[in-house]
Amino acid sequence: MNKAYEIVLAGIECAFLDGSLTLGDRLPGERALAERFAVSRSSVREAIRILDAVGLIRSGVGSGPGAGSVIVSEPSVGLSRALKLHVSARHIAPADVLTTRVVLESDAVATAAEAVAAAKSAGVEKSADAEESTDVEDPAGVGMSAARIPGLGDIHLKRAEELLARMREPGIVKESFHDLDARFHRELCAAAGNPVTDIILASLSSSIVDYVSSAAAATEDWTWVQTELTKQHAGLLDSILAGDADRARRECAAHIH
């Protein structure tokens, strides 16, 4: 290793791997880390700045119980910062970010729709089984009402429905609408159940948020835009809730482009 702070980073990585450091734990203080890894306190501070930048710790100032650095899990923070800087420096074109988003998000919403379709199929099978076993005592009163217990995907889709309803509100300002829009897409992607895809998509969207905001600010007929985007959102959500993966993929690609 060429730099002293890399020794600190490697040591902390080992602590994650062996379980001696985990989510919610507080990092040892600067002096303790400097002594442990035989480096200067300035090297420790540099390592802590890097961990904060990539979303692995949250630093608290002062000397009270809230002071120090706490282990967190915010991986999209680091990815978003890196991508945004590269986009700003014109090393990465916003159009390429958008194309990548289309590929990943279209697949995510298709996966969410497939999960809905599979859950509906399982519910039909369970209902049929329940009808065939009506002569069996059912002390819990389960019957057909227990066809399926809502899962995490259902929760995300329910939240998406709520966000869509708020986007339909008359007189909503552009800034509020676009915040709801971003959250709506996050919920749809989260319904696919792949946290890595969710994190990457959040980072991609965040990296070009300034470009999106600029385009939104230049919109003249905002009422028409709100109506059109809401209509597209509704079509996308409906395709997922219908369990139609192919339609969800098409609706997503058309909407983002």
C-alpha positions as CSV (number, residue, x, y, z in Angstrom):
1,M,0.0,0.0,0.0
2,N,1.3,3.4,-1.0
3,K,-0.7,5.6,1.3
4,A,-1.1,5.4,5.1
5,Y,-4.9,5.9,5.0
6,E,-5.2,2.7,2.9
7,I,-3.9,0.8,5.9
8,V,-6.7,2.1,7.9
9,L,-9.3,1.3,5.2
10,A,-8.0,-2.2,4.8
11,G,-8.1,-2.7,8.6
12,I,-11.7,-1.5,8.8
13,E,-12.7,-3.7,5.8
14,C,-11.3,-6.7,7.7
15,A,-13.3,-5.7,10.7
16,F,-16.5,-5.7,8.5
17,L,-15.6,-9.2,7.2
18,D,-14.9,-10.8,10.5
19,G,-18.0,-9.2,12.1
20,S,-16.2,-7.1,14.7
21,L,-17.7,-4.0,13.1
22,T,-21.3,-4.1,11.9
23,L,-24.2,-1.7,11.0
24,G,-24.9,0.7,13.8
25,D,-21.6,0.3,15.6
26,R,-19.4,3.3,16.4
27,L,-15.9,3.5,15.0
28,P,-13.1,3.8,17.6
29,G,-11.8,7.3,18.0
30,E,-9.0,8.8,15.9
31,R,-6.3,8.2,18.6
32,A,-7.3,4.6,19.0
33,L,-7.3,3.9,15.2
34,A,-4.0,5.7,14.8
35,E,-2.4,3.5,17.5
36,R,-3.9,0.3,16.2
37,F,-2.7,0.8,12.6
38,A,0.5,2.7,13.5
39,V,-0.4,5.7,11.3
40,S,-0.8,9.4,12.0
41,R,-4.2,10.9,13.0
42,S,-4.3,12.9,9.8
43,S,-4.2,9.5,7.9
44,V,-7.1,8.3,10.1
45,R,-9.0,11.4,9.3
46,E,-8.4,10.9,5.5
47,A,-9.7,7.3,5.8
48,I,-12.8,8.5,7.7
49,R,-13.5,11.2,5.0
50,I,-13.4,8.4,2.3
51,L,-15.7,6.2,4.3
52,D,-18.1,9.1,4.7
53,A,-18.0,9.9,1.0
54,V,-18.9,6.3,0.0
55,G,-21.8,6.1,2.5
56,L,-20.3,3.7,5.0
57,I,-20.2,6.0,8.0
58,R,-22.0,9.1,9.3
59,S,-19.9,11.4,11.3
60,G,-21.2,13.4,14.3
61,V,-19.4,16.4,15.7
62,G,-18.8,17.4,19.3
63,S,-18.0,15.3,22.4
64,G,-21.4,14.1,23.5
65,P,-23.0,10.7,23.0
66,G,-23.8,11.5,19.4
67,A,-20.2,12.3,18.5
68,G,-18.0,10.1,16.5
69,S,-18.5,8.0,13.4
70,V,-21.3,5.5,13.1
71,I,-21.5,2.6,10.6
72,V,-24.4,3.1,8.2
73,S,-25.4,1.6,4.9
74,E,-26.0,4.2,2.2
75,P,-24.2,2.8,-0.8
76,S,-26.0,5.0,-3.3
77,V,-24.5,8.1,-1.7
78,G,-21.0,7.2,-2.9
79,L,-22.1,6.1,-6.3
80,S,-24.2,9.1,-6.8
81,R,-21.4,11.5,-5.9
82,A,-18.9,9.8,-8.2
83,L,-21.3,9.6,-11.2
84,K,-22.4,13.2,-10.7
85,L,-18.9,14.5,-10.7
86,H,-18.0,12.6,-13.8
87,V,-21.1,13.8,-15.6
88,S,-20.3,17.4,-14.5
89,A,-16.8,17.0,-15.8
90,R,-18.3,15.7,-19.1
91,H,-16.4,12.4,-18.7
92,I,-19.8,10.7,-18.9
93,A,-22.7,11.9,-21.1
94,P,-26.1,12.3,-19.5
95,A,-27.5,10.4,-22.5
96,D,-25.4,7.4,-21.6
97,V,-26.7,7.5,-18.0
98,L,-30.2,7.6,-19.3
99,T,-29.7,4.7,-21.7
100,T,-28.3,2.6,-18.8
101,R,-31.2,3.6,-16.6
102,V,-33.7,2.4,-19.3
103,V,-32.0,-1.0,-19.5
104,L,-31.8,-1.6,-15.8
105,E,-35.2,-0.1,-14.8
106,S,-37.1,-1.8,-17.7
107,D,-35.7,-5.1,-16.4
108,A,-36.6,-4.2,-12.8
109,V,-40.2,-3.4,-13.5
110,A,-40.6,-6.5,-15.6
111,T,-39.2,-8.6,-12.7
112,A,-41.7,-6.9,-10.4
113,A,-44.6,-7.7,-12.8
114,E,-43.4,-11.3,-13.0
115,A,-43.5,-11.5,-9.2
116,V,-47.1,-10.2,-9.2
117,A,-48.1,-12.8,-11.8
118,A,-46.4,-15.6,-9.9
119,A,-48.2,-14.5,-6.7
120,K,-51.6,-14.4,-8.4
121,S,-51.0,-17.9,-9.8
122,A,-50.0,-19.1,-6.3
123,G,-53.1,-17.5,-4.9
124,V,-55.4,-19.3,-7.4
125,E,-53.8,-22.6,-6.6
126,K,-54.2,-22.1,-2.8
127,S,-57.8,-21.1,-3.3
128,A,-58.4,-24.3,-5.3
129,D,-56.8,-26.3,-2.6
130,A,-58.9,-24.6,0.1
131,E,-62.1,-25.4,-1.8
132,E,-61.1,-29.1,-2.1
133,S,-60.5,-29.3,1.7
134,T,-63.6,-27.6,3.0
135,D,-64.5,-30.7,4.9
136,V,-61.3,-30.4,6.9
137,E,-61.7,-28.5,10.2
138,D,-60.2,-25.0,10.0
139,P,-60.0,-23.7,13.6
140,A,-57.9,-20.6,12.5
141,G,-60.6,-19.5,10.0
142,V,-58.0,-19.3,7.3
143,G,-59.8,-20.6,4.2
144,M,-59.6,-18.5,1.0
145,S,-58.7,-15.3,2.8
146,A,-55.2,-16.7,3.3
147,A,-54.5,-17.0,-0.3
148,R,-51.5,-14.8,0.0
149,I,-49.9,-12.7,2.7
150,P,-48.7,-9.3,1.3
151,G,-44.9,-9.3,0.8
152,L,-42.3,-6.6,0.5
153,G,-43.0,-6.1,-3.2
154,D,-46.7,-5.4,-2.4
155,I,-45.7,-2.8,0.1
156,H,-43.5,-1.0,-2.4
157,L,-46.3,-1.1,-5.0
158,K,-48.8,0.2,-2.5
159,R,-46.5,3.1,-1.8
160,A,-46.2,3.7,-5.5
161,E,-50.0,4.0,-5.8
162,E,-50.0,6.5,-3.0
163,L,-47.3,8.6,-4.6
164,L,-49.2,8.5,-7.9
165,A,-52.3,9.8,-6.2
166,R,-50.3,12.7,-4.9
167,M,-48.9,13.5,-8.3
168,R,-52.5,13.8,-9.6
169,E,-53.3,16.6,-7.2
170,P,-54.3,19.9,-9.0
171,G,-51.9,22.7,-8.6
172,I,-48.9,20.7,-7.6
173,V,-45.7,22.6,-8.2
174,K,-43.0,21.2,-10.4
175,E,-40.4,20.6,-7.7
176,S,-42.9,18.6,-5.6
177,F,-44.0,16.6,-8.6
178,H,-40.5,15.6,-9.6
179,D,-39.6,14.6,-6.1
180,L,-42.7,12.4,-6.0
181,D,-41.8,11.1,-9.5
182,A,-38.3,10.0,-8.3
183,R,-39.7,8.3,-5.3
184,F,-42.4,6.6,-7.4
185,H,-39.7,5.0,-9.6
186,R,-37.7,4.0,-6.6
187,E,-40.7,2.1,-5.2
188,L,-41.3,0.3,-8.5
189,C,-37.6,-0.8,-8.7
190,A,-37.6,-1.8,-5.1
191,A,-40.6,-4.1,-5.8
192,A,-38.3,-6.2,-8.0
193,G,-36.5,-7.3,-4.8
194,N,-32.9,-6.7,-6.0
195,P,-31.2,-4.1,-3.7
196,V,-28.1,-3.8,-5.9
197,T,-30.2,-2.8,-8.9
198,D,-32.2,-0.4,-6.7
199,I,-29.0,1.3,-5.5
200,I,-27.5,1.6,-9.0
201,L,-30.7,3.1,-10.4
202,A,-31.0,5.6,-7.5
203,S,-27.4,6.6,-8.2
204,L,-28.0,7.0,-11.9
205,S,-31.1,9.2,-11.4
206,S,-29.3,11.3,-8.8
207,S,-26.3,11.9,-11.1
208,I,-28.4,13.7,-13.7
209,V,-30.9,15.3,-11.4
210,D,-29.6,18.8,-12.2
211,Y,-30.2,18.2,-15.9
212,V,-33.7,16.9,-15.3
213,S,-34.5,19.9,-13.0
214,S,-33.3,22.4,-15.7
215,A,-35.5,20.7,-18.3
216,A,-38.4,20.8,-15.9
217,A,-37.9,24.5,-15.1
218,A,-38.0,25.3,-18.8
219,T,-41.4,23.6,-19.3
220,E,-44.0,26.2,-20.3
221,D,-47.3,24.1,-20.3
222,W,-46.8,22.5,-16.9
223,T,-50.5,21.4,-16.6
224,W,-50.1,19.3,-19.8
225,V,-46.8,17.9,-18.7
226,Q,-48.2,16.9,-15.3
227,T,-51.2,15.2,-17.0
228,E,-49.1,13.3,-19.5
229,L,-46.4,12.1,-17.0
230,T,-49.1,11.0,-14.6
231,K,-50.8,9.1,-17.4
232,Q,-47.6,7.3,-18.2
233,H,-46.9,6.5,-14.6
234,A,-50.4,5.1,-14.2
235,G,-49.9,2.9,-17.3
236,L,-46.6,1.6,-16.0
237,L,-48.0,0.8,-12.6
238,D,-51.1,-0.8,-14.1
239,S,-48.9,-3.1,-16.2
240,I,-47.0,-4.3,-13.1
241,L,-50.1,-4.8,-11.1
242,A,-51.6,-6.8,-14.0
243,G,-48.5,-9.0,-14.0
244,D,-47.7,-8.2,-17.6
245,A,-43.9,-8.1,-17.7
246,D,-43.6,-7.4,-21.5
247,R,-46.0,-4.4,-21.2
248,A,-44.2,-3.1,-18.1
249,R,-40.9,-3.2,-20.0
250,R,-42.3,-1.3,-22.9
251,E,-44.1,1.2,-20.8
252,C,-41.0,1.9,-18.8
253,A,-38.7,2.4,-21.8
254,A,-41.2,4.7,-23.5
255,H,-41.7,6.8,-20.4
256,I,-38.0,7.3,-19.6
257,H,-37.2,8.2,-23.2
